[in-house]
Amino acid sequence: MPSEKTTMQGQAWDQLAKDLYGAEVQFGVLLPENTDEMDVLLFGGDVRVTAPDVSSAGTVSSLPPWEKM
């Protein structure tokens, strides 16, 4: 079930993604759920953004050989 996050003034998509998911690169998960706000670079204060749940199904649990050393 998606949740909502209220933005702070000056916050960007990548900062929201880091707060919600722990990684800036996850901002692409937020965009399809917030099409009305896609053109925003920096948010004003008190904008509600829908934050979908992200499953770990797409993550890789094993490391390549060069990372195991």
mmCIF file as Biopython writes it, N, C-alpha, C and O atoms, coordinates in Angstrom:
data_model
#
loop_
_atom_site.group_PDB
_atom_site.id
_atom_site.type_symbol
_atom_site.label_atom_id
_atom_site.label_alt_id
_atom_site.label_comp_id
_atom_site.label_asym_id
_atom_site.label_entity_id
_atom_site.label_seq_id
_atom_site.pdbx_PDB_ins_code
_atom_site.Cartn_x
_atom_site.Cartn_y
_atom_site.Cartn_z
_atom_site.occupancy
_atom_site.B_iso_or_equiv
_atom_site.auth_seq_id
_atom_site.auth_asym_id
_atom_site.pdbx_PDB_model_num
ATOM 1   N N  . MET A ? 1  ? 0.838  -1.179  0.000   1.0 0.0 1  A 1 
ATOM 2   C CA . MET A ? 1  ? 0.000  0.000   0.000   1.0 0.0 1  A 1 
ATOM 3   C C  . MET A ? 1  ? 0.885  1.245   0.000   1.0 0.0 1  A 1 
ATOM 4   O O  . MET A ? 1  ? 1.764  1.379   0.851   1.0 0.0 1  A 1 
ATOM 5   N N  . PRO A ? 2  ? 0.662  2.149   -0.939  1.0 0.0 2  A 1 
ATOM 6   C CA . PRO A ? 2  ? 1.481  3.366   -0.995  1.0 0.0 2  A 1 
ATOM 7   C C  . PRO A ? 2  ? 1.249  4.256   0.224   1.0 0.0 2  A 1 
ATOM 8   O O  . PRO A ? 2  ? 0.169  4.276   0.814   1.0 0.0 2  A 1 
ATOM 9   N N  . SER A ? 3  ? 2.286  4.977   0.571   1.0 0.0 3  A 1 
ATOM 10  C CA . SER A ? 3  ? 2.171  5.940   1.661   1.0 0.0 3  A 1 
ATOM 11  C C  . SER A ? 3  ? 2.368  7.336   1.083   1.0 0.0 3  A 1 
ATOM 12  O O  . SER A ? 3  ? 2.649  7.489   -0.105  1.0 0.0 3  A 1 
ATOM 13  N N  . GLU A ? 4  ? 2.221  8.331   1.911   1.0 0.0 4  A 1 
ATOM 14  C CA . GLU A ? 4  ? 2.433  9.708   1.469   1.0 0.0 4  A 1 
ATOM 15  C C  . GLU A ? 4  ? 3.543  10.347  2.279   1.0 0.0 4  A 1 
ATOM 16  O O  . GLU A ? 4  ? 3.735  10.055  3.459   1.0 0.0 4  A 1 
ATOM 17  N N  . LYS A ? 5  ? 4.260  11.220  1.614   1.0 0.0 5  A 1 
ATOM 18  C CA . LYS A ? 5  ? 5.342  11.973  2.242   1.0 0.0 5  A 1 
ATOM 19  C C  . LYS A ? 5  ? 5.081  13.438  1.945   1.0 0.0 5  A 1 
ATOM 20  O O  . LYS A ? 5  ? 4.736  13.790  0.818   1.0 0.0 5  A 1 
ATOM 21  N N  . THR A ? 6  ? 5.237  14.278  2.926   1.0 0.0 6  A 1 
ATOM 22  C CA . THR A ? 6  ? 5.093  15.720  2.736   1.0 0.0 6  A 1 
ATOM 23  C C  . THR A ? 6  ? 6.484  16.317  2.574   1.0 0.0 6  A 1 
ATOM 24  O O  . THR A ? 6  ? 7.374  16.074  3.389   1.0 0.0 6  A 1 
ATOM 25  N N  . THR A ? 7  ? 6.662  17.096  1.519   1.0 0.0 7  A 1 
ATOM 26  C CA . THR A ? 7  ? 7.981  17.637  1.198   1.0 0.0 7  A 1 
ATOM 27  C C  . THR A ? 7  ? 8.308  18.858  2.047   1.0 0.0 7  A 1 
ATOM 28  O O  . THR A ? 7  ? 7.430  19.515  2.606   1.0 0.0 7  A 1 
ATOM 29  N N  . MET A ? 8  ? 9.594  19.134  2.119   1.0 0.0 8  A 1 
ATOM 30  C CA . MET A ? 8  ? 10.087 20.368  2.729   1.0 0.0 8  A 1 
ATOM 31  C C  . MET A ? 8  ? 10.502 21.301  1.596   1.0 0.0 8  A 1 
ATOM 32  O O  . MET A ? 8  ? 10.831 20.839  0.503   1.0 0.0 8  A 1 
ATOM 33  N N  . GLN A ? 9  ? 10.489 22.580  1.841   1.0 0.0 9  A 1 
ATOM 34  C CA . GLN A ? 9  ? 10.863 23.537  0.809   1.0 0.0 9  A 1 
ATOM 35  C C  . GLN A ? 9  ? 12.309 23.310  0.381   1.0 0.0 9  A 1 
ATOM 36  O O  . GLN A ? 9  ? 13.204 23.179  1.216   1.0 0.0 9  A 1 
ATOM 37  N N  . GLY A ? 10 ? 12.524 23.264  -0.940  1.0 0.0 10 A 1 
ATOM 38  C CA . GLY A ? 10 ? 13.858 23.085  -1.489  1.0 0.0 10 A 1 
ATOM 39  C C  . GLY A ? 10 ? 14.263 21.632  -1.676  1.0 0.0 10 A 1 
ATOM 40  O O  . GLY A ? 10 ? 15.360 21.361  -2.166  1.0 0.0 10 A 1 
ATOM 41  N N  . GLN A ? 11 ? 13.408 20.694  -1.298  1.0 0.0 11 A 1 
ATOM 42  C CA . GLN A ? 11 ? 13.724 19.277  -1.430  1.0 0.0 11 A 1 
ATOM 43  C C  . GLN A ? 11 ? 13.544 18.848  -2.885  1.0 0.0 11 A 1 
ATOM 44  O O  . GLN A ? 11 ? 12.638 19.320  -3.572  1.0 0.0 11 A 1 
ATOM 45  N N  . ALA A ? 12 ? 14.414 17.951  -3.344  1.0 0.0 12 A 1 
ATOM 46  C CA . ALA A ? 12 ? 14.364 17.448  -4.712  1.0 0.0 12 A 1 
ATOM 47  C C  . ALA A ? 12 ? 13.945 15.974  -4.701  1.0 0.0 12 A 1 
ATOM 48  O O  . ALA A ? 12 ? 13.890 15.344  -3.645  1.0 0.0 12 A 1 
ATOM 49  N N  . TRP A ? 13 ? 13.649 15.429  -5.900  1.0 0.0 13 A 1 
ATOM 50  C CA . TRP A ? 13 ? 13.226 14.036  -6.029  1.0 0.0 13 A 1 
ATOM 51  C C  . TRP A ? 13 ? 14.248 13.066  -5.456  1.0 0.0 13 A 1 
ATOM 52  O O  . TRP A ? 13 ? 13.880 12.106  -4.780  1.0 0.0 13 A 1 
ATOM 53  N N  . ASP A ? 14 ? 15.528 13.308  -5.719  1.0 0.0 14 A 1 
ATOM 54  C CA . ASP A ? 14 ? 16.543 12.366  -5.236  1.0 0.0 14 A 1 
ATOM 55  C C  . ASP A ? 14 ? 16.643 12.384  -3.714  1.0 0.0 14 A 1 
ATOM 56  O O  . ASP A ? 14 ? 16.925 11.354  -3.101  1.0 0.0 14 A 1 
ATOM 57  N N  . GLN A ? 15 ? 16.416 13.529  -3.107  1.0 0.0 15 A 1 
ATOM 58  C CA . GLN A ? 15 ? 16.434 13.603  -1.648  1.0 0.0 15 A 1 
ATOM 59  C C  . GLN A ? 15 ? 15.241 12.868  -1.046  1.0 0.0 15 A 1 
ATOM 60  O O  . GLN A ? 15 ? 15.366 12.212  -0.011  1.0 0.0 15 A 1 
ATOM 61  N N  . LEU A ? 16 ? 14.086 12.979  -1.696  1.0 0.0 16 A 1 
ATOM 62  C CA . LEU A ? 16 ? 12.916 12.228  -1.249  1.0 0.0 16 A 1 
ATOM 63  C C  . LEU A ? 16 ? 13.176 10.733  -1.319  1.0 0.0 16 A 1 
ATOM 64  O O  . LEU A ? 16 ? 12.858 9.994   -0.387  1.0 0.0 16 A 1 
ATOM 65  N N  . ALA A ? 17 ? 13.758 10.290  -2.432  1.0 0.0 17 A 1 
ATOM 66  C CA . ALA A ? 17 ? 14.042 8.864   -2.607  1.0 0.0 17 A 1 
ATOM 67  C C  . ALA A ? 17 ? 15.020 8.364   -1.555  1.0 0.0 17 A 1 
ATOM 68  O O  . ALA A ? 17 ? 14.863 7.256   -1.044  1.0 0.0 17 A 1 
ATOM 69  N N  . LYS A ? 18 ? 16.024 9.162   -1.227  1.0 0.0 18 A 1 
ATOM 70  C CA . LYS A ? 18 ? 16.975 8.745   -0.202  1.0 0.0 18 A 1 
ATOM 71  C C  . LYS A ? 18 ? 16.305 8.642   1.160   1.0 0.0 18 A 1 
ATOM 72  O O  . LYS A ? 18 ? 16.577 7.708   1.915   1.0 0.0 18 A 1 
ATOM 73  N N  . ASP A ? 19 ? 15.438 9.585   1.479   1.0 0.0 19 A 1 
ATOM 74  C CA . ASP A ? 19 ? 14.716 9.543   2.750   1.0 0.0 19 A 1 
ATOM 75  C C  . ASP A ? 19 ? 13.799 8.319   2.834   1.0 0.0 19 A 1 
ATOM 76  O O  . ASP A ? 19 ? 13.705 7.675   3.879   1.0 0.0 19 A 1 
ATOM 77  N N  . LEU A ? 20 ? 13.126 8.008   1.721   1.0 0.0 20 A 1 
ATOM 78  C CA . LEU A ? 20 ? 12.134 6.938   1.729   1.0 0.0 20 A 1 
ATOM 79  C C  . LEU A ? 20 ? 12.725 5.546   1.536   1.0 0.0 20 A 1 
ATOM 80  O O  . LEU A ? 20 ? 12.312 4.591   2.195   1.0 0.0 20 A 1 
ATOM 81  N N  . TYR A ? 21 ? 13.701 5.434   0.623   1.0 0.0 21 A 1 
ATOM 82  C CA . TYR A ? 21 ? 14.194 4.117   0.217   1.0 0.0 21 A 1 
ATOM 83  C C  . TYR A ? 21 ? 15.668 3.878   0.516   1.0 0.0 21 A 1 
ATOM 84  O O  . TYR A ? 21 ? 16.168 2.767   0.333   1.0 0.0 21 A 1 
ATOM 85  N N  . GLY A ? 22 ? 16.369 4.917   0.977   1.0 0.0 22 A 1 
ATOM 86  C CA . GLY A ? 22 ? 17.768 4.749   1.323   1.0 0.0 22 A 1 
ATOM 87  C C  . GLY A ? 22 ? 18.740 4.917   0.163   1.0 0.0 22 A 1 
ATOM 88  O O  . GLY A ? 22 ? 19.944 4.737   0.347   1.0 0.0 22 A 1 
ATOM 89  N N  . ALA A ? 23 ? 18.250 5.257   -1.028  1.0 0.0 23 A 1 
ATOM 90  C CA . ALA A ? 23 ? 19.121 5.431   -2.189  1.0 0.0 23 A 1 
ATOM 91  C C  . ALA A ? 23 ? 18.513 6.458   -3.140  1.0 0.0 23 A 1 
ATOM 92  O O  . ALA A ? 23 ? 17.324 6.408   -3.456  1.0 0.0 23 A 1 
ATOM 93  N N  . GLU A ? 24 ? 19.349 7.383   -3.585  1.0 0.0 24 A 1 
ATOM 94  C CA . GLU A ? 24 ? 18.886 8.422   -4.497  1.0 0.0 24 A 1 
ATOM 95  C C  . GLU A ? 24 ? 18.410 7.868   -5.833  1.0 0.0 24 A 1 
ATOM 96  O O  . GLU A ? 24 ? 17.509 8.430   -6.454  1.0 0.0 24 A 1 
ATOM 97  N N  . VAL A ? 25 ? 19.008 6.774   -6.275  1.0 0.0 25 A 1 
ATOM 98  C CA . VAL A ? 25 ? 18.684 6.225   -7.591  1.0 0.0 25 A 1 
ATOM 99  C C  . VAL A ? 25 ? 17.269 5.653   -7.658  1.0 0.0 25 A 1 
ATOM 100 O O  . VAL A ? 25 ? 16.803 5.316   -8.746  1.0 0.0 25 A 1 
ATOM 101 N N  . GLN A ? 26 ? 16.588 5.536   -6.548  1.0 0.0 26 A 1 
ATOM 102 C CA . GLN A ? 26 ? 15.221 5.020   -6.529  1.0 0.0 26 A 1 
ATOM 103 C C  . GLN A ? 26 ? 14.176 6.094   -6.845  1.0 0.0 26 A 1 
ATOM 104 O O  . GLN A ? 26 ? 12.979 5.829   -6.739  1.0 0.0 26 A 1 
ATOM 105 N N  . PHE A ? 27 ? 14.605 7.294   -7.229  1.0 0.0 27 A 1 
ATOM 106 C CA . PHE A ? 27 ? 13.628 8.351   -7.490  1.0 0.0 27 A 1 
ATOM 107 C C  . PHE A ? 27 ? 12.709 7.999   -8.649  1.0 0.0 27 A 1 
ATOM 108 O O  . PHE A ? 27 ? 11.600 8.525   -8.730  1.0 0.0 27 A 1 
ATOM 109 N N  . GLY A ? 28 ? 13.139 7.132   -9.536  1.0 0.0 28 A 1 
ATOM 110 C CA . GLY A ? 28 ? 12.303 6.703   -10.654 1.0 0.0 28 A 1 
ATOM 111 C C  . GLY A ? 28 ? 11.049 5.962   -10.215 1.0 0.0 28 A 1 
ATOM 112 O O  . GLY A ? 28 ? 10.079 5.886   -10.969 1.0 0.0 28 A 1 
ATOM 113 N N  . VAL A ? 29 ? 11.057 5.423   -9.022  1.0 0.0 29 A 1 
ATOM 114 C CA . VAL A ? 29 ? 9.881  4.743   -8.475  1.0 0.0 29 A 1 
ATOM 115 C C  . VAL A ? 29 ? 8.806  5.764   -8.107  1.0 0.0 29 A 1 
ATOM 116 O O  . VAL A ? 29 ? 7.613  5.468   -8.181  1.0 0.0 29 A 1 
ATOM 117 N N  . LEU A ? 30 ? 9.221  6.943   -7.720  1.0 0.0 30 A 1 
ATOM 118 C CA . LEU A ? 30 ? 8.284  7.975   -7.286  1.0 0.0 30 A 1 
ATOM 119 C C  . LEU A ? 30 ? 7.564  8.652   -8.453  1.0 0.0 30 A 1 
ATOM 120 O O  . LEU A ? 30 ? 6.397  9.025   -8.326  1.0 0.0 30 A 1 
ATOM 121 N N  . LEU A ? 31 ? 8.237  8.812   -9.569  1.0 0.0 31 A 1 
ATOM 122 C CA . LEU A ? 31 ? 7.689  9.606   -10.675 1.0 0.0 31 A 1 
ATOM 123 C C  . LEU A ? 31 ? 6.372  9.087   -11.249 1.0 0.0 31 A 1 
ATOM 124 O O  . LEU A ? 31 ? 5.452  9.886   -11.422 1.0 0.0 31 A 1 
ATOM 125 N N  . PRO A ? 32 ? 6.229  7.795   -11.555 1.0 0.0 32 A 1 
ATOM 126 C CA . PRO A ? 32 ? 4.952  7.343   -12.131 1.0 0.0 32 A 1 
ATOM 127 C C  . PRO A ? 32 ? 3.746  7.539   -11.214 1.0 0.0 32 A 1 
ATOM 128 O O  . PRO A ? 32 ? 2.617  7.663   -11.687 1.0 0.0 32 A 1 
ATOM 129 N N  . GLU A ? 33 ? 3.981  7.567   -9.929  1.0 0.0 33 A 1 
ATOM 130 C CA . GLU A ? 33 ? 2.892  7.751   -8.976  1.0 0.0 33 A 1 
ATOM 131 C C  . GLU A ? 33 ? 2.535  9.222   -8.760  1.0 0.0 33 A 1 
ATOM 132 O O  . GLU A ? 33 ? 1.514  9.526   -8.142  1.0 0.0 33 A 1 
ATOM 133 N N  . ASN A ? 34 ? 3.364  10.130  -9.261  1.0 0.0 34 A 1 
ATOM 134 C CA . ASN A ? 34 ? 3.175  11.561  -9.023  1.0 0.0 34 A 1 
ATOM 135 C C  . ASN A ? 34 ? 3.283  12.353  -10.318 1.0 0.0 34 A 1 
ATOM 136 O O  . ASN A ? 34 ? 4.094  13.273  -10.427 1.0 0.0 34 A 1 
ATOM 137 N N  . THR A ? 35 ? 2.474  11.996  -11.284 1.0 0.0 35 A 1 
ATOM 138 C CA . THR A ? 35 ? 2.580  12.615  -12.610 1.0 0.0 35 A 1 
ATOM 139 C C  . THR A ? 35 ? 2.289  14.118  -12.594 1.0 0.0 35 A 1 
ATOM 140 O O  . THR A ? 35 ? 2.810  14.853  -13.433 1.0 0.0 35 A 1 
ATOM 141 N N  . ASP A ? 36 ? 1.481  14.574  -11.669 1.0 0.0 36 A 1 
ATOM 142 C CA . ASP A ? 36 ? 1.190  16.015  -11.601 1.0 0.0 36 A 1 
ATOM 143 C C  . ASP A ? 36 ? 2.396  16.825  -11.151 1.0 0.0 36 A 1 
ATOM 144 O O  . ASP A ? 36 ? 2.460  18.027  -11.405 1.0 0.0 36 A 1 
ATOM 145 N N  . GLU A ? 37 ? 3.338  16.194  -10.496 1.0 0.0 37 A 1 
ATOM 146 C CA . GLU A ? 37 ? 4.511  16.890  -9.961  1.0 0.0 37 A 1 
ATOM 147 C C  . GLU A ? 37 ? 5.802  16.548  -10.710 1.0 0.0 37 A 1 
ATOM 148 O O  . GLU A ? 37 ? 6.882  16.943  -10.271 1.0 0.0 37 A 1 
ATOM 149 N N  . MET A ? 38 ? 5.716  15.827  -11.827 1.0 0.0 38 A 1 
ATOM 150 C CA . MET A ? 38 ? 6.920  15.372  -12.537 1.0 0.0 38 A 1 
ATOM 151 C C  . MET A ? 38 ? 7.821  16.502  -13.015 1.0 0.0 38 A 1 
ATOM 152 O O  . MET A ? 38 ? 9.035  16.321  -13.111 1.0 0.0 38 A 1 
ATOM 153 N N  . ASP A ? 39 ? 7.258  17.643  -13.312 1.0 0.0 39 A 1 
ATOM 154 C CA . ASP A ? 39 ? 8.057  18.749  -13.836 1.0 0.0 39 A 1 
ATOM 155 C C  . ASP A ? 39 ? 8.717  19.589  -12.736 1.0 0.0 39 A 1 
ATOM 156 O O  . ASP A ? 39 ? 9.417  20.555  -13.039 1.0 0.0 39 A 1 
ATOM 157 N N  . VAL A ? 40 ? 8.508  19.239  -11.492 1.0 0.0 40 A 1 
ATOM 158 C CA . VAL A ? 40 ? 9.079  19.983  -10.371 1.0 0.0 40 A 1 
ATOM 159 C C  . VAL A ? 40 ? 10.538 19.587  -10.169 1.0 0.0 40 A 1 
ATOM 160 O O  . VAL A ? 40 ? 10.859 18.402  -10.077 1.0 0.0 40 A 1 
ATOM 161 N N  . LEU A ? 41 ? 11.404 20.566  -10.103 1.0 0.0 41 A 1 
ATOM 162 C CA . LEU A ? 41 ? 12.812 20.309  -9.810  1.0 0.0 41 A 1 
ATOM 163 C C  . LEU A ? 41 ? 13.053 20.389  -8.309  1.0 0.0 41 A 1 
ATOM 164 O O  . LEU A ? 41 ? 13.613 19.469  -7.714  1.0 0.0 41 A 1 
ATOM 165 N N  . LEU A ? 42 ? 12.629 21.490  -7.700  1.0 0.0 42 A 1 
ATOM 166 C CA . LEU A ? 42 ? 12.712 21.661  -6.242  1.0 0.0 42 A 1 
ATOM 167 C C  . LEU A ? 42 ? 11.314 21.950  -5.728  1.0 0.0 42 A 1 
ATOM 168 O O  . LEU A ? 42 ? 10.622 22.826  -6.247  1.0 0.0 42 A 1 
ATOM 169 N N  . PHE A ? 43 ? 10.904 21.217  -4.716  1.0 0.0 43 A 1 
ATOM 170 C CA . PHE A ? 43 ? 9.560  21.359  -4.179  1.0 0.0 43 A 1 
ATOM 171 C C  . PHE A ? 43 ? 9.447  22.569  -3.272  1.0 0.0 43 A 1 
ATOM 172 O O  . PHE A ? 43 ? 10.404 22.974  -2.612  1.0 0.0 43 A 1 
ATOM 173 N N  . GLY A ? 44 ? 8.244  23.136  -3.258  1.0 0.0 44 A 1 
ATOM 174 C CA . GLY A ? 44 ? 7.895  24.090  -2.225  1.0 0.0 44 A 1 
ATOM 175 C C  . GLY A ? 44 ? 7.524  23.275  -0.993  1.0 0.0 44 A 1 
ATOM 176 O O  . GLY A ? 44 ? 7.463  22.048  -1.066  1.0 0.0 44 A 1 
ATOM 177 N N  . GLY A ? 45 ? 7.285  23.909  0.095   1.0 0.0 45 A 1 
ATOM 178 C CA . GLY A ? 45 ? 6.927  23.185  1.302   1.0 0.0 45 A 1 
ATOM 179 C C  . GLY A ? 45 ? 5.521  22.624  1.258   1.0 0.0 45 A 1 
ATOM 180 O O  . GLY A ? 45 ? 4.654  23.158  0.566   1.0 0.0 45 A 1 
ATOM 181 N N  . ASP A ? 46 ? 5.293  21.558  1.988   1.0 0.0 46 A 1 
ATOM 182 C CA . ASP A ? 46 ? 3.974  20.954  2.198   1.0 0.0 46 A 1 
ATOM 183 C C  . ASP A ? 46 ? 3.300  20.427  0.932   1.0 0.0 46 A 1 
ATOM 184 O O  . ASP A ? 46 ? 2.088  20.575  0.773   1.0 0.0 46 A 1 
ATOM 185 N N  . VAL A ? 47 ? 4.066  19.818  0.034   1.0 0.0 47 A 1 
ATOM 186 C CA . VAL A ? 47 ? 3.508  19.148  -1.135  1.0 0.0 47 A 1 
ATOM 187 C C  . VAL A ? 47 ? 3.439  17.665  -0.801  1.0 0.0 47 A 1 
ATOM 188 O O  . VAL A ? 47 ? 4.434  17.079  -0.376  1.0 0.0 47 A 1 
ATOM 189 N N  . ARG A ? 48 ? 2.276  17.054  -0.989  1.0 0.0 48 A 1 
ATOM 190 C CA . ARG A ? 48 ? 2.120  15.631  -0.702  1.0 0.0 48 A 1 
ATOM 191 C C  . ARG A ? 48 ? 2.531  14.810  -1.911  1.0 0.0 48 A 1 
ATOM 192 O O  . ARG A ? 48 ? 2.061  15.034  -3.026  1.0 0.0 48 A 1 
ATOM 193 N N  . VAL A ? 49 ? 3.420  13.853  -1.665  1.0 0.0 49 A 1 
ATOM 194 C CA . VAL A ? 49 ? 3.946  12.976  -2.710  1.0 0.0 49 A 1 
ATOM 195 C C  . VAL A ? 49 ? 3.604  11.543  -2.335  1.0 0.0 49 A 1 
ATOM 196 O O  . VAL A ? 49 ? 3.811  11.129  -1.194  1.0 0.0 49 A 1 
ATOM 197 N N  . THR A ? 50 ? 3.075  10.779  -3.303  1.0 0.0 50 A 1 
ATOM 198 C CA . THR A ? 50 ? 2.766  9.378   -3.069  1.0 0.0 50 A 1 
ATOM 199 C C  . THR A ? 50 ? 4.037  8.559   -3.175  1.0 0.0 50 A 1 
ATOM 200 O O  . THR A ? 50 ? 4.793  8.697   -4.136  1.0 0.0 50 A 1 
ATOM 201 N N  . ALA A ? 51 ? 4.273  7.706   -2.186  1.0 0.0 51 A 1 
ATOM 202 C CA . ALA A ? 51 ? 5.484  6.880   -2.138  1.0 0.0 51 A 1 
ATOM 203 C C  . ALA A ? 51 ? 5.086  5.406   -2.164  1.0 0.0 51 A 1 
ATOM 204 O O  . ALA A ? 51 ? 4.677  4.859   -1.139  1.0 0.0 51 A 1 
ATOM 205 N N  . PRO A ? 52 ? 5.202  4.751   -3.337  1.0 0.0 52 A 1 
ATOM 206 C CA . PRO A ? 52 ? 4.824  3.339   -3.405  1.0 0.0 52 A 1 
ATOM 207 C C  . PRO A ? 52 ? 5.814  2.459   -2.656  1.0 0.0 52 A 1 
ATOM 208 O O  . PRO A ? 52 ? 6.978  2.819   -2.475  1.0 0.0 52 A 1 
ATOM 209 N N  . ASP A ? 53 ? 5.330  1.301   -2.226  1.0 0.0 53 A 1 
ATOM 210 C CA . ASP A ? 53 ? 6.202  0.329   -1.585  1.0 0.0 53 A 1 
ATOM 211 C C  . ASP A ? 53 ? 7.126  -0.273  -2.634  1.0 0.0 53 A 1 
ATOM 212 O O  . ASP A ? 53 ? 6.711  -0.533  -3.763  1.0 0.0 53 A 1 
ATOM 213 N N  . VAL A ? 54 ? 8.370  -0.491  -2.257  1.0 0.0 54 A 1 
ATOM 214 C CA . VAL A ? 54 ? 9.344  -1.083  -3.166  1.0 0.0 54 A 1 
ATOM 215 C C  . VAL A ? 54 ? 9.721  -2.446  -2.605  1.0 0.0 54 A 1 
ATOM 216 O O  . VAL A ? 54 ? 10.191 -2.560  -1.474  1.0 0.0 54 A 1 
ATOM 217 N N  . SER A ? 55 ? 9.508  -3.471  -3.410  1.0 0.0 55 A 1 
ATOM 218 C CA . SER A ? 55 ? 9.884  -4.818  -2.966  1.0 0.0 55 A 1 
ATOM 219 C C  . SER A ? 55 ? 11.348 -5.075  -3.277  1.0 0.0 55 A 1 
ATOM 220 O O  . SER A ? 55 ? 11.935 -4.402  -4.125  1.0 0.0 55 A 1 
ATOM 221 N N  . SER A ? 56 ? 11.921 -6.016  -2.613  1.0 0.0 56 A 1 
ATOM 222 C CA . SER A ? 56 ? 13.318 -6.361  -2.845  1.0 0.0 56 A 1 
ATOM 223 C C  . SER A ? 56 ? 13.469 -7.430  -3.910  1.0 0.0 56 A 1 
ATOM 224 O O  . SER A ? 56 ? 14.536 -8.033  -4.024  1.0 0.0 56 A 1 
ATOM 225 N N  . ALA A ? 57 ? 12.418 -7.684  -4.701  1.0 0.0 57 A 1 
ATOM 226 C CA . ALA A ? 57 ? 12.460 -8.731  -5.719  1.0 0.0 57 A 1 
ATOM 227 C C  . ALA A ? 57 ? 13.487 -8.449  -6.805  1.0 0.0 57 A 1 
ATOM 228 O O  . ALA A ? 57 ? 14.047 -9.380  -7.385  1.0 0.0 57 A 1 
ATOM 229 N N  . GLY A ? 58 ? 13.739 -7.185  -7.085  1.0 0.0 58 A 1 
ATOM 230 C CA . GLY A ? 58 ? 14.673 -6.844  -8.146  1.0 0.0 58 A 1 
ATOM 231 C C  . GLY A ? 58 ? 16.109 -6.705  -7.695  1.0 0.0 58 A 1 
ATOM 232 O O  . GLY A ? 58 ? 16.980 -6.408  -8.513  1.0 0.0 58 A 1 
ATOM 233 N N  . THR A ? 59 ? 16.379 -6.908  -6.436  1.0 0.0 59 A 1 
ATOM 234 C CA . THR A ? 59 ? 17.738 -6.743  -5.948  1.0 0.0 59 A 1 
ATOM 235 C C  . THR A ? 59 ? 18.522 -8.041  -6.043  1.0 0.0 59 A 1 
ATOM 236 O O  . THR A ? 59 ? 17.952 -9.130  -5.976  1.0 0.0 59 A 1 
ATOM 237 N N  . VAL A ? 60 ? 19.813 -7.917  -6.196  1.0 0.0 60 A 1 
ATOM 238 C CA . VAL A ? 60 ? 20.690 -9.077  -6.296  1.0 0.0 60 A 1 
ATOM 239 C C  . VAL A ? 60 ? 21.296 -9.326  -4.927  1.0 0.0 60 A 1 
ATOM 240 O O  . VAL A ? 60 ? 21.852 -8.415  -4.313  1.0 0.0 60 A 1 
ATOM 241 N N  . SER A ? 61 ? 21.190 -10.559 -4.449  1.0 0.0 61 A 1 
ATOM 242 C CA . SER A ? 61 ? 21.680 -10.853 -3.104  1.0 0.0 61 A 1 
ATOM 243 C C  . SER A ? 61 ? 23.124 -11.344 -3.088  1.0 0.0 61 A 1 
ATOM 244 O O  . SER A ? 61 ? 23.766 -11.337 -2.038  1.0 0.0 61 A 1 
ATOM 245 N N  . SER A ? 62 ? 23.645 -11.771 -4.246  1.0 0.0 62 A 1 
ATOM 246 C CA . SER A ? 62 ? 25.007 -12.265 -4.272  1.0 0.0 62 A 1 
ATOM 247 C C  . SER A ? 62 ? 25.929 -11.226 -4.922  1.0 0.0 62 A 1 
ATOM 248 O O  . SER A ? 62 ? 25.505 -10.446 -5.775  1.0 0.0 62 A 1 
ATOM 249 N N  . LEU A ? 63 ? 27.159 -11.232 -4.512  1.0 0.0 63 A 1 
ATOM 250 C CA . LEU A ? 63 ? 28.150 -10.325 -5.069  1.0 0.0 63 A 1 
ATOM 251 C C  . LEU A ? 63 ? 28.953 -10.994 -6.161  1.0 0.0 63 A 1 
ATOM 252 O O  . LEU A ? 63 ? 29.146 -12.209 -6.117  1.0 0.0 63 A 1 
ATOM 253 N N  . PRO A ? 64 ? 29.428 -10.239 -7.144  1.0 0.0 64 A 1 
ATOM 254 C CA . PRO A ? 64 ? 30.300 -10.815 -8.163  1.0 0.0 64 A 1 
ATOM 255 C C  . PRO A ? 64 ? 31.652 -11.201 -7.509  1.0 0.0 64 A 1 
ATOM 256 O O  . PRO A ? 64 ? 31.985 -10.693 -6.438  1.0 0.0 64 A 1 
ATOM 257 N N  . PRO A ? 65 ? 32.414 -12.082 -8.145  1.0 0.0 65 A 1 
ATOM 258 C CA . PRO A ? 65 ? 33.668 -12.560 -7.543  1.0 0.0 65 A 1 
ATOM 259 C C  . PRO A ? 65 ? 34.632 -11.472 -7.152  1.0 0.0 65 A 1 
ATOM 260 O O  . PRO A ? 65 ? 35.295 -11.593 -6.123  1.0 0.0 65 A 1 
ATOM 261 N N  . TRP A ? 66 ? 34.741 -10.399 -7.941  1.0 0.0 66 A 1 
ATOM 262 C CA . TRP A ? 66 ? 35.708 -9.341  -7.624  1.0 0.0 66 A 1 
ATOM 263 C C  . TRP A ? 66 ? 35.285 -8.516  -6.403  1.0 0.0 66 A 1 
ATOM 264 O O  . TRP A ? 66 ? 36.123 -7.851  -5.793  1.0 0.0 66 A 1 
ATOM 265 N N  . GLU A ? 67 ? 34.003 -8.550  -6.043  1.0 0.0 67 A 1 
ATOM 266 C CA . GLU A ? 67 ? 33.526 -7.835  -4.860  1.0 0.0 67 A 1 
ATOM 267 C C  . GLU A ? 67 ? 33.701 -8.663  -3.577  1.0 0.0 67 A 1 
ATOM 268 O O  . GLU A ? 67 ? 33.680 -8.106  -2.479  1.0 0.0 67 A 1 
ATOM 269 N N  . LYS A ? 68 ? 33.871 -9.978  -3.705  1.0 0.0 68 A 1 
ATOM 270 C CA . LYS A ? 68 ? 33.970 -10.855 -2.551  1.0 0.0 68 A 1 
ATOM 271 C C  . LYS A ? 68 ? 35.346 -10.837 -1.903  1.0 0.0 68 A 1 
ATOM 272 O O  . LYS A ? 68 ? 35.506 -11.333 -0.787  1.0 0.0 68 A 1 
ATOM 273 N N  . MET A ? 69 ? 36.320 -10.289 -2.566  1.0 0.0 69 A 1 
ATOM 274 C CA . MET A ? 69 ? 37.680 -10.279 -2.032  1.0 0.0 69 A 1 
ATOM 275 C C  . MET A ? 69 ? 37.872 -9.245  -0.956  1.0 0.0 69 A 1 
ATOM 276 O O  . MET A ? 69 ? 38.969 -9.118  -0.411  1.0 0.0 69 A 1 
#
